[in-house]
Structure formats: structure tokens, C-alpha cells
Amino acid sequence: YAREPLERGLSVGCGPGLLERDVVVKGICREVEGIDFSPEAIAEARRGAEEANLSRVLAYRVGDVNALALPPERYDIVFFHGSLHHVRSVERALAQVRRALKPGGLLYLDEYMGPSRSEWSDEAWAFARSAFDALPVEIKNRPELMIPIPMDDPLESIRSSAILPETRRAFRILEDRPYGGNILWFVFPCLDMAKLREDRTDALSRLIALEDHLLERGWVESYYRVIVGRKE
């Protein structure tokens, strides 16, 4: 979708700037702007751009991602890489992005799109819990599975379940690539890495196969997806 470099991109929730540097180096965009609520992250992103001799084509600013106010028809592509699930009003954010994109402009999402923090139920992680319970005790680093959401961050997964339907409503979907997380996202942090490397039961391979099987059968909706959409 970027056979020739796009003129200008925007990275929302850019963090320390890894994505923006990569996008320019790979020739996806000639210029990229980054916005993040953290002054420390923006300072790090600027340092990274300077060290990579990319300050001329990378511009950063501090801004509230939960209150985006973007100029109309400025960007050829907008990126969210693990940031949109921290936004309270997914609808408003995507409306601002749509407004800020040029006609035919692209939206790129790589996001957690599973249950929001207030929506968890036993059913939502039943497969993962059963898989964890069936593993050998010696490769676990804790006795019980936990939901891998830091509950001390009030914006973590605040409206994550709204991302997929709102993206489908506001943009024409060109690519939708689910990549799971329904088992591994839960279980992997609860495993002892040293013991897992010594494991001879192929536990990790069996977890991967189980997750793939659940997704292929349509028994679960993938918690993580990469999506490319177009403004019509």
C-alpha cells in the first residue's frame, strides 16, 4: 500500500520513536510526525531521531491522545501501534483520524482488541485457564493464571473492545490479520523461562497449536490484530 513513499504520516502514541524511524528508513513515508502524552517519551524519540540523523524528517510533540485535535486532510497515513486501546473515546479518536487523512489515506492499527478492562468474565479466559492448568507444574512461575492487564493503569484496555467495530464502521478494511493472544498472552508470562527452555514435553508448541486451532475453528475472536483501512 506504499509502493512509493507516502508524503506524510502521523504516529499516535508514538512512545520512544522506534516505529517512526523504521517507517522512514523502510521508505514507507518521507516524513512522520509523532505525538505522545509523555514528555519523557517525546524527549527520547527526539534523541533517537537525532542519533539516526533523521531529525529533518521526524517531528515530535507532546499531546493528549485522549483529546486529539488534528488538522484536516494533512496526512497520507496514521499509525496506532499499541496505543489506541489506551484511549477512552475510540469513536472520537478515529473520527479525528478520518478527518486528518487525505482522501484515500490509510489507517494502520496493530492493537489489542479483546475485552475492555470492565468486561472480563470467566468465559473470556476459560480456554487459557484450562490450558494453564494442564501444564506441568515445574514449568510454571505461579500456581494460578492471571489476567495480564495492569489494573493500576486506569487507561489500560479502557475501550479496547470498541476498536474493531468502530474501525470497520469508519474505514474500508483492506487487510485484517488476526494473530491471536487468546492463549499465549495469558499463559506465557506465567511460565518459568529457564524451565521452559529445558522442557521436553513440547508444552509451548502445544499451546501455540491450541491457539491456532481455536482461531481456525472460529471458537474465539482474536484478541490481537493488524488492520489496514482506507478513508473512502
Stockholm file with secondary structure:
# STOCKHOLM 1.0

chainA/1-232         YAREPLERGLSVGCGPGLLERDVVVKGICREVEGIDFSPEAIAEARRGAEEANLSRVLAYRVGDVNALALPPERYDIVFFHGSLHHVRSVERALAQVRRALKPGGLLYLDEYMGPSRSEWSDEAWAFARSAFDALPVEIKNRPELMIPIPMDDPLESIRSSAILPETRRAFRILEDRPYGGNILWFVFPCLDMAKLREDRTDALSRLIALEDHLLERGWVESYYRVIVGRKE
#=GR chainA/1-232 SS CCSSCEEEEEEETCTTSHHHHHHHHTTSEEEEEEEESCHHHHHHHHHHHHHTTCTTTEEEEECCGGGCCCCTTCEEEEEEESCGGGCSCHHHHHHHHHHHEEEEEEEEEEEECSCCTTCCCGGGGHHHHHHHHTSCGGGBSSSSCCCCCCTTSTTTTSSGGGHHHHHHHHSEEEEEEEEECSSHHHHGGGBCHHHHHHCCSCHHHHHHHHHHHHHHHTSSCCSEEEEEEECC
#=GC SS_cons         CCSSCEEEEEEETCTTSHHHHHHHHTTSEEEEEEEESCHHHHHHHHHHHHHTTCTTTEEEEECCGGGCCCCTTCEEEEEEESCGGGCSCHHHHHHHHHHHEEEEEEEEEEEECSCCTTCCCGGGGHHHHHHHHTSCGGGBSSSSCCCCCCTTSTTTTSSGGGHHHHHHHHSEEEEEEEEECSSHHHHGGGBCHHHHHHCCSCHHHHHHHHHHHHHHHTSSCCSEEEEEEECC
//
